[in-house]
Amino acid sequence: MTLRLAIAFVLFLCVSGFGFAATTTQFAIVDAVNAKLPTDEQFDVFWWYPSKTSRLHRAYRRLYPDGSLLRRQGIQAAVAFFCLVLATTLVGLGFPGTVLFGVVGLLFLWFVYLRKRTT
C-alpha cells in the first residue's frame, strides 16, 4: 500500500466520521424543532427526502433565527465533502473528474445549507 492510498483511506474515514456527526446534528435539529411544534406538525426522524429536509430547515430557521445547529451541520458536511474531494484526488480520479465532483458537491451544499430562503 502506498502512502497516497493510506492517506486517501484516512480521508475516507474522516468522511464517514463527519457524515456521522452531521447525521447526529440532524437528529438534534429534529428534536429542537419538534419540541416547539404541536404534535400533529412534528417531524418523523425516519424517511428523509429533499422536500422534507427543506421543510425542516425552514421550520428550524423560523423557530431558531440564530441557526447554530444548522450552521454546525453545514460545516460538518462541508468538511466531509472536502475530505472526499481530497481522497478522490489522491486515488486518481483525475483533474476533470475531481473538478466535476467538486462543483456538483458545492452546489449541493449551497442549496441545502447556505442559501437564504425567502419565506
C-alpha positions in Angstrom: 0.0 0.0 0.0 1.4 3.3 -1.0 1.4 6.4 1.2 -1.0 8.1 -1.1 -3.6 5.3 -0.7 -3.1 5.2 3.0 -3.8 9.0 3.2 -6.8 8.5 1.0 -8.1 5.7 3.3 -7.7 8.0 6.3 -9.6 10.8 4.4 -12.4 8.3 3.6 -12.6 7.5 7.3 -12.9 11.3 8.0 -15.7 11.5 5.5 -17.6 8.8 7.5 -16.9 10.5 10.8 -18.0 13.9 9.7 -21.0 12.4 8.0 -22.0 10.6 11.2 -21.6 13.9 13.1 -23.8 15.7 10.5 -26.4 13.0 10.9 -26.3 13.3 14.7 -26.8 17.1 14.3 -29.7 16.4 12.0 -31.4 14.4 14.8 -30.7 17.3 17.2 -32.3 19.7 14.8 -35.4 17.4 14.6 -35.6 17.3 18.4 -35.3 21.0 18.7 -38.0 21.7 16.1 -40.3 19.0 17.4 -40.0 20.5 21.0 -41.7 23.7 19.7 -44.2 22.3 17.3 -47.7 20.8 18.0 -47.9 17.0 17.9 -49.6 16.9 14.6 -47.0 19.0 12.9 -43.9 17.3 14.3 -41.3 15.7 12.0 -40.7 11.9 12.0 -37.0 11.1 12.4 -37.1 8.5 9.5 -37.6 8.6 5.7 -35.8 11.8 4.7 -36.0 13.2 1.2 -35.1 16.7 -0.2 -38.5 18.4 0.3 -38.9 17.1 3.9 -35.3 18.3 4.7 -36.1 21.7 3.2 -39.3 22.0 5.3 -37.3 21.1 8.4 -34.7 23.7 7.7 -37.3 26.4 7.1 -39.0 25.4 10.4 -35.7 25.5 12.2 -34.8 28.9 10.8 -38.2 30.2 11.8 -38.1 28.9 15.3 -34.4 29.4 15.9 -33.2 32.5 13.9 -29.6 32.2 15.1 -29.4 28.8 13.3 -26.4 27.4 15.2 -27.3 23.7 14.7 -27.9 24.2 11.0 -24.6 26.1 10.6 -22.8 23.3 12.5 -24.4 20.7 10.2 -23.4 22.7 7.2 -19.8 22.9 8.4 -19.6 19.2 9.1 -21.0 18.4 5.7 -18.5 20.8 4.0 -15.5 19.3 5.8 -16.7 15.8 4.9 -17.1 16.9 1.3 -13.6 18.5 1.3 -12.1 15.3 2.7 -13.9 13.3 0.0 -12.6 15.6 -2.8 -9.1 15.2 -1.4 -9.4 11.5 -1.3 -10.7 11.2 -4.8 -7.8 13.3 -6.0 -5.3 11.0 -4.2 -7.0 7.9 -5.5 -6.5 9.2 -9.1 -9.9 10.3 -10.3 -8.2 12.8 -12.5 -8.5 16.6 -12.7 -11.7 16.8 -14.7 -13.5 14.2 -12.6 -12.4 15.8 -9.4 -13.5 19.3 -10.6 -16.9 18.0 -11.7 -17.3 16.1 -8.5 -16.3 19.2 -6.5 -18.6 21.6 -8.4 -21.7 19.3 -8.1 -20.9 18.8 -4.3 -20.5 22.6 -3.7 -23.8 23.3 -5.5 -25.5 20.7 -3.3 -24.0 22.3 -0.1 -25.1 25.7 -1.3 -28.7 24.8 -2.0 -29.1 22.7 1.2 -27.2 24.7 3.8 -26.0 28.1 2.7 -28.7 29.7 0.5 -31.0 32.1 2.2 -34.6 31.2 1.6 -37.4 33.6 1.3 -40.4 32.5 3.3 
